[in-house]
């Protein structure tokens, strides 16, 4: 069975566009009480901040080690699995998990050696579609429909608690066979999406339609498939050939 601290070290809590530094402090405390350490802050409105330290109530090391990023993908570098916490179901729907189901999936991934992110949105607007597009599934805490939104740090606490309970349980996933290839990590996926978007342009796929919607759909497809590095290389190869053919066709039509 994998070591609990090894598993915990593969998990990170990512807070996106947090408005209130107090919530960052409370979130640090929440994850620290459950045995987690790693906090990533994406475009926080105010950080570092005295309010964050006050509410961390001793979880200062988590805050001191928290890294600040200018974009979500920077907070996800190295991650093979990202789960977005959202109170609302969004336009481009992702698979929806309860915190308990999510905890089991997260631990199974961590036991395979994968790095996992739990992504939380802004206090008012939550996670936007473009942010959820980095995620493989959505986690919804089953609150009531007419008042569904928890305080950010409390949502962090619920998720961290479920992870802790799952880790203390006796059905921890076993380490997998060595030859399993992990899914590609976030930066590699972003590189692939850029290549895909460029290729769609090159082959004039859009024909006046909006590129954003189709890219969100394609991201959803590939996030669900979770290709490994080898599979991504094949896909890059196909895209490169399509680009080459498109360039040849263009050159030919100019003759
Ligand atoms: N109106 C926003 C709520 C933001 S609350 C929305 O609809 O998402 C701030 C963050 O706390 C959310 O982005 C989410 O990450 C988390 N959160 C709050 N309530 C939640 C719930 N019921 N389920 C899952 N995450 C929740």
Boltz pocket constraint, residues with backbone or C-beta under 6 A from the ligand:
constraints:
  - pocket:
      binder: B
      contacts: [[A, 84], [A, 85], [A, 86], [A, 87], [A, 88], [A, 119], [A, 120], [A, 121], [A, 122], [A, 123], [A, 124], [A, 125], [A, 126], [A, 127], [A, 139], [A, 140], [A, 141], [A, 142], [A, 143], [A, 148], [A, 149], [A, 150], [A, 151], [A, 152], [A, 153], [A, 155]]
      max_distance: 6.0
